[in-house]
């Protein structure tokens, strides 16, 4: 009875030989291993994903797999070092064969753990700044924004960068309310609520999506300023100069434009398309040739306002007061005029 030999103990079968043949092939018999090795230099070896490597970082040895170094951050320095075996040796090796890397071991450990499971976990005694520097050195791009946010949160309030609100508040305080110039300045999205901004020149300034609720904007110059989708609810706007300003979609609910001294706010040519002006006091305001399409002017005080040539298409004027208003040439197509305090045919005053 012949002895059974495992296929792992014998060379691959060739013509004339079977797996049940003797484990020692006849001299001169060809084999696949011999022919492959004699045909030229061997093909470059591709690292197996679970091959283990050791890194000596700052005197401490870390053992991990190639898949850990390659998969999570393929563009990192560690991944480039081991992307192809023997293609780029990261450094010399120590006596045990671990690659030497002259960096801090305590800050490297959280980075290696991040490469293993995708979570940033570190002991409380470690500084996020130290981990951040190591992440930048090793090119772990996915970890950098998270560490930068941690560093920012741990900074004392006095060390944080100034916001736009801080800058404007400081300028107004030091100027003792004298006229300031913010002409052409970009303040998009700034939080300026409840600030005293009287007499400030915002001509051509970008104030889109700013929060100006309850702010004092009396006597300001808003000429051609961009206030689109800004929040000006409850703001004081006495005698403002808003010639051709862009206030599309802005919230002007409950604003006060009426100057008791009789000086008119000038909003000629302003774009108030889709804006909300509900319950605002706009008595005497100059809105000549203004765009008020789809605007909400419910319960507004528009006494003696100038709306000549204004586009009020689909505008909601329900409950508004247009006594002595100048409506010459205004477009009221599809406008809502219910419950008006003054009938439309009685409110026109040609001037």
Buried (B, 14 or more C-beta within 10 A) or exposed (E): EEEEEEEEEBBEBBEEBEBEBEEEBEEEBEBEEEEEEEEEEEEEEEBEEEEEBBBBBEEEEBEBBBBBBBEBBEEBBBBBBBBEBEEEEBEEEEEEEBBBBEBBBBBBBBBBBBBBEEEBEBEEEBBBEBBBBBBBBBBBEBBBEBBBEBBEEEEEEEEEEEEBBEEBBEEBEEEEEEEBEBBEBEBBBBBBBEBBBBBBBBBBBBBBBBBBBBBBBBBBBBBBBBBBBBBBBBBBBBBBBBBBBBBBBBBBBBBBBBBEEEEBBBBBBBBBBBBBBBBBBBBBBBBBBBBBBBBBBBBBBBBBBBBBBBBBBBBBBBBBBBBBBBBBEBBBEEBBBEEBBBEBEEBBBEE
